[in-house]
Amino acid sequence: MSGGFIVNKNELIGVVADKTGLSKADSTNAVDSVFDAVSDALKGGDEVRLVGFGTFSVSQRRASEGRNPRTGEKIQIPASKQPKFKAGKGLKDLVNK
């Protein structure tokens, strides 16, 4: 992966397969399992803290009033939950080297 970058899930699966020696099928299962675990935790209202990497969490967004950009008409934007990611110190340090 040196010098390259990952732009989609299939490329991530390829990198996992290359780095671990797992088959593409096993790598797909591993990546899907990680995504499912994080998604299930967030859906259940929990945080996922990966020390040195970052924290996945959910924040509450209050209802608000907005405008339709086409018509200028006022619209109500309902309250919602938003997934968030905050990079940890180790990841920040790595990116800033």
C-alpha positions as CSV (number, residue, x, y, z in Angstrom):
1,M,0.0,0.0,0.0
2,S,3.0,2.3,0.1
3,G,2.5,5.3,-2.1
4,G,-1.1,4.3,-2.9
5,F,-4.5,5.0,-1.4
6,I,-7.7,3.1,-0.8
7,V,-10.8,4.5,-2.4
8,N,-13.4,1.8,-1.9
9,K,-14.2,-1.3,0.1
10,N,-12.9,-3.8,-2.6
11,E,-9.5,-2.1,-2.5
12,L,-9.5,-2.3,1.3
13,I,-10.3,-6.0,1.1
14,G,-7.4,-6.4,-1.4
15,V,-5.0,-4.7,1.0
16,V,-6.2,-6.9,3.9
17,A,-5.7,-10.0,1.8
18,D,-2.2,-8.9,0.7
19,K,-1.1,-7.9,4.2
20,T,-2.5,-11.0,6.0
21,G,-2.2,-13.7,3.4
22,L,-5.9,-14.4,3.8
23,S,-8.0,-15.3,0.7
24,K,-10.2,-12.6,-0.8
25,A,-13.2,-14.4,0.6
26,D,-11.8,-14.5,4.1
27,S,-10.7,-10.9,3.9
28,T,-14.2,-9.9,2.7
29,N,-15.6,-11.7,5.8
30,A,-13.1,-10.0,8.1
31,V,-13.7,-6.5,6.7
32,D,-17.5,-7.0,6.7
33,S,-17.4,-8.3,10.3
34,V,-15.5,-5.2,11.5
35,F,-18.0,-2.9,9.7
36,D,-20.9,-4.8,11.1
37,A,-19.5,-4.7,14.6
38,V,-19.0,-0.9,14.5
39,S,-22.4,-0.4,12.9
40,D,-24.2,-2.6,15.5
41,A,-22.5,-0.8,18.4
42,L,-23.5,2.6,17.0
43,K,-27.0,1.5,16.3
44,G,-27.2,0.3,19.9
45,G,-26.1,3.7,21.2
46,D,-22.6,2.7,22.1
47,E,-19.2,4.2,21.2
48,V,-16.4,2.2,19.6
49,R,-13.0,3.3,20.8
50,L,-10.0,2.0,19.0
51,V,-7.1,3.2,21.2
52,G,-4.5,5.1,19.1
53,F,-6.8,5.0,16.0
54,G,-10.0,6.8,16.9
55,T,-13.5,6.8,18.2
56,F,-16.8,6.2,16.4
57,S,-19.8,7.7,18.1
58,V,-23.3,9.0,17.4
59,S,-24.4,12.5,18.0
60,Q,-27.9,13.9,18.3
61,R,-28.8,16.6,15.8
62,R,-31.8,18.8,16.8
63,A,-34.7,19.6,14.5
64,S,-34.2,22.8,12.7
65,E,-35.7,25.0,10.0
66,G,-34.1,25.3,6.6
67,R,-34.8,26.5,3.1
68,N,-35.4,24.6,-0.1
69,P,-32.5,25.9,-2.3
70,R,-34.7,25.7,-5.4
71,T,-37.8,27.5,-4.2
72,G,-36.6,29.4,-1.1
73,E,-39.5,27.8,0.8
74,K,-39.0,27.2,4.5
75,I,-38.8,23.5,5.4
76,Q,-38.6,21.6,8.7
77,I,-35.5,19.4,9.1
78,P,-36.3,16.6,11.5
79,A,-34.0,15.6,14.4
80,S,-31.6,12.8,13.5
81,K,-28.7,10.9,14.7
82,Q,-25.4,11.4,13.0
83,P,-22.4,9.0,13.0
84,K,-19.1,10.6,13.8
85,F,-15.5,9.7,13.8
86,K,-12.8,11.4,15.9
87,A,-9.2,10.5,15.1
88,G,-7.0,9.3,18.0
89,K,-3.6,10.6,18.8
90,G,-1.7,7.8,17.2
91,L,-3.5,8.3,13.9
92,K,-3.1,12.1,14.0
93,D,0.6,11.6,14.8
94,L,1.1,9.2,11.9
95,V,-0.7,11.5,9.4
96,N,1.4,14.5,10.6
97,K,4.9,12.8,10.2
